[in-house]
Amino acid sequence: MKLWRKPLDADTVKVPRGRIYIIKDQCKGCGFCVQYCPRNVLELSQEFNKKGYHPPVAAREEDCVSCGLCELICPEFAIYAELVEEEKQKDSQETQKAEV
């Protein structure tokens, strides 16, 4: 989203990043996650799963903000997202504590 001006707290706010995991054989290819993703991260793949459906693929995973909408809307519970940025922060904090 392009803003017409820079927010005052833009330097202090970090955009969360997520990693998407898809259980391909559990997916029935409904496309709800693809259609309702607010950042257009997902696309339907050309390959088939064991059931004969086209599962989604994270085409633009770097745009994922881990909003969790794909998890909520999936009727088969075949997709989930995890925060990536928090894991890196925790690891860096643990290494800093170990050095002290």
SERO-4910 file (N, C-alpha, C, O; in steps of 0.05 Angstrom, whole numbers):
BEGIN
 pado doro    nc1    nc2    nc3   cac1   cac2   cac3    cc1    cc2    cc3    oc1    oc2    oc3
  Met    A     17    -23      0      0      0      0     18     25      0     36     27     16
  Lys    A     12     43    -18     28     67    -20     14     89     -4    -10     95     -8
  Leu    A     28    102     14     17    123     30     24    150     18     45    154      5
  Trp    A      7    169     22     11    196     10     31    212     27     41    233     18
  Arg    A     35    203     52     56    216     69     67    194     87     54    174     92
  Lys    A     90    200     98    103    180    116     92    183    144     91    206    154
  Pro    A     84    161    156     74    163    184     96    172    203    119    166    198
  Leu    A     88    185    225    107    196    244    123    173    258    146    177    266
  Asp    A    110    151    262    123    129    277    133    107    258    136     84    267
  Ala    A    138    113    233    147     93    214    174     81    221    179     58    214
  Asp    A    191     95    235    217     84    242    215     65    266    232     47    269
  Thr    A    195     68    282    193     51    306    176     26    301    178      6    316
  Val    A    159     26    281    141      3    276    154    -16    257    163     -8    235
  Lys    A    156    -41    265    167    -62    247    144    -78    235    125    -86    249
  Val    A    145    -83    210    125    -98    196    131   -128    201    153   -137    196
  Pro    A    112   -143    212    117   -171    217    120   -186    191    107   -180    171
  Arg    A    136   -207    191    140   -224    168    132   -252    175    136   -261    198
  Gly    A    121   -266    156    112   -293    162    122   -313    142    132   -306    120
  Arg    A    121   -338    149    128   -361    132    103   -378    130     91   -385    150
  Ile    A     96   -386    106     72   -401    101     79   -431     97     98   -437     83
  Tyr    A     64   -448    111     67   -476    108     41   -488     97     19   -482    107
  Ile    A     43   -504     77     19   -516     64     21   -546     65     41   -558     57
  Ile    A      1   -559     75     -1   -588     75    -15   -596     49    -39   -596     48
  Lys    A      1   -602     29    -10   -605      2    -30   -628     -1    -50   -625    -15
  Asp    A    -24   -650     12    -42   -673      9    -68   -670     24    -87   -685     20
  Gln    A    -70   -651     42    -95   -646     57   -112   -625     42   -136   -623     49
  Cys    A   -101   -610     24   -115   -589     10   -135   -600    -10   -129   -620    -24
  Lys    A   -158   -587    -13   -178   -596    -33   -180   -575    -56   -198   -578    -73
  Gly    A   -162   -556    -57   -161   -537    -79   -184   -518    -82   -191   -511   -105
  Cys    A   -196   -510    -60   -219   -492    -62   -211   -464    -70   -227   -450    -83
  Gly    A   -187   -455    -64   -177   -429    -72   -185   -406    -54   -180   -383    -61
  Phe    A   -198   -412    -31   -206   -390    -13   -182   -375     -3   -183   -350     -1
  Cys    A   -161   -389      4   -137   -375     14   -124   -357     -7   -114   -336      0
  Val    A   -125   -366    -32   -114   -350    -54   -131   -325    -58   -121   -303    -62
  Gln    A   -157   -329    -58   -176   -307    -64   -176   -286    -42   -179   -262    -48
  Tyr    A   -175   -294    -17   -178   -275      5   -152   -266     18   -153   -251     38
  Cys    A   -129   -273      7   -104   -264     18   -101   -234     13   -102   -225    -10
  Pro    A    -99   -217     34    -98   -188     30    -73   -178     16    -72   -156      5
  Arg    A    -51   -194     16    -26   -186      4    -19   -201    -22      2   -197    -33
  Asn    A    -38   -217    -31    -34   -233    -56     -9   -250    -55      7   -250    -74
  Val    A     -5   -264    -33     19   -280    -30     16   -307    -43     35   -318    -53
  Leu    A     -8   -318    -44    -13   -345    -53    -23   -346    -82    -36   -328    -91
  Glu    A    -16   -368    -95    -27   -375   -122    -32   -405   -123    -20   -420   -109
  Leu    A    -51   -413   -140    -55   -441   -144    -33   -452   -162    -26   -440   -182
  Ser    A    -23   -475   -154     -1   -487   -169    -12   -503   -193    -36   -508   -195
  Gln    A      6   -512   -210     -1   -528   -233      1   -558   -227     -9   -574   -243
  Glu    A     14   -565   -205     17   -593   -198     -8   -603   -183    -24   -587   -173
  Phe    A    -10   -629   -182    -33   -642   -168    -24   -655   -142     -1   -663   -140
  Asn    A    -42   -656   -123    -35   -670    -98    -47   -699   -100    -56   -706   -122
  Lys    A    -47   -714    -79    -56   -742    -80    -86   -744    -85    -95   -764    -96
  Lys    A   -101   -723    -78   -130   -723    -83   -137   -714   -111   -160   -717   -120
  Gly    A   -118   -703   -126   -123   -693   -153   -130   -664   -155   -140   -655   -175
  Tyr    A   -124   -649   -134   -130   -620   -133   -104   -604   -137    -82   -615   -133
  His    A   -107   -579   -144    -85   -561   -146    -82   -546   -119    -98   -529   -113
  Pro    A    -61   -552   -103    -57   -538    -78    -45   -511    -83    -32   -506   -104
  Pro    A    -47   -492    -64    -35   -466    -67     -5   -467    -63      6   -486    -51
  Val    A      9   -446    -73     37   -443    -70     42   -415    -61     29   -396    -70
  Ala    A     62   -411    -43     69   -384    -34     87   -372    -56    112   -376    -56
  Ala    A     75   -357    -74     90   -345    -96    106   -321    -88    128   -316    -98
  Arg    A     96   -305    -69    109   -281    -59    110   -282    -28     97   -266    -15
  Glu    A    125   -301    -18    126   -305     11    138   -282     26    133   -278     49
  Glu    A    155   -267     13    168   -243     26    147   -222     32    153   -204     48
  Asp    A    124   -222     20    103   -203     25     84   -211     48     67   -195     56
  Cys    A     87   -235     58     69   -245     79     74   -230    105     97   -227    113
  Val    A     53   -222    118     54   -208    144     43   -225    166     39   -216    188
  Ser    A     38   -251    160     28   -270    180      2   -260    193     -1   -261    217
  Cys    A    -17   -252    176    -42   -242    187    -60   -265    196    -77   -261    213
  Gly    A    -56   -289    185    -71   -313    194    -97   -317    180   -112   -335    188
  Leu    A   -104   -300    161   -129   -303    147   -131   -329    132   -152   -341    130
  Cys    A   -109   -338    120   -109   -363    105   -116   -386    124   -130   -405    116
  Glu    A   -105   -385    148   -111   -406    168   -140   -406    175   -153   -427    177
  Leu    A   -151   -383    180   -179   -381    188   -199   -389    167   -220   -401    173
  Ile    A   -193   -384    142   -212   -389    121   -210   -417    108   -229   -425     95
  Cys    A   -188   -431    113   -184   -457    101   -203   -478    114   -201   -483    138
  Pro    A   -221   -490     99   -240   -509    110   -227   -536    117   -238   -551    133
  Glu    A   -203   -542    106   -190   -567    111   -166   -565    130   -153   -585    135
  Phe    A   -160   -541    141   -138   -536    158   -112   -545    146    -95   -558    159
  Ala    A   -108   -538    120    -85   -547    105    -63   -526    102    -43   -530     88
  Ile    A    -67   -503    115    -47   -482    112    -45   -467    139    -64   -464    154
  Tyr    A    -20   -459    145    -16   -443    169      9   -425    165     26   -431    148
  Ala    A     10   -404    180     32   -385    178     45   -380    205     31   -381    226
  Glu    A     71   -376    205     86   -370    229    101   -345    226    110   -338    204
  Leu    A    105   -330    248    121   -306    248    151   -314    245    160   -332    258
  Val    A    165   -299    229    193   -304    225    210   -284    240    230   -291    252
  Glu    A    202   -259    241    217   -237    253    221   -242    283    243   -236    293
  Glu    A    201   -252    297    203   -255    326    224   -277    332    238   -275    352
  Glu    A    225   -298    316    245   -319    321    273   -308    319    290   -315    335
  Lys    A    278   -291    299    305   -279    296    311   -261    320    334   -261    330
  Gln    A    292   -246    330    296   -228    353    302   -245    378    320   -237    393
  Lys    A    288   -267    382    292   -283    405    320   -296    404    334   -297    424
  Asp    A    328   -305    381    355   -317    378    377   -297    383    396   -303    397
  Ser    A    373   -272    373    394   -252    378    395   -244    407    417   -238    418
  Gln    A    372   -243    421    372   -237    449    385   -259    466    399   -253    485
  Glu    A    381   -284    458    393   -306    473    423   -306    469    438   -313    488
  Thr    A    433   -300    445    462   -299    441    474   -276    456    497   -278    465
  Gln    A    460   -253    458    471   -231    473    473   -238    503    492   -230    516
  Lys    A    453   -252    513    454   -260    541    476   -280    546    489   -280    567
  Ala    A    481   -297    527    502   -318    530    530   -304    530    549   -314    543
  Glu    A    533   -283    515    559   -269    513    565   -254    539    589   -250    546
  Val    A    545   -245    553    549   -229    577    556   -246    600    560   -236    622
***
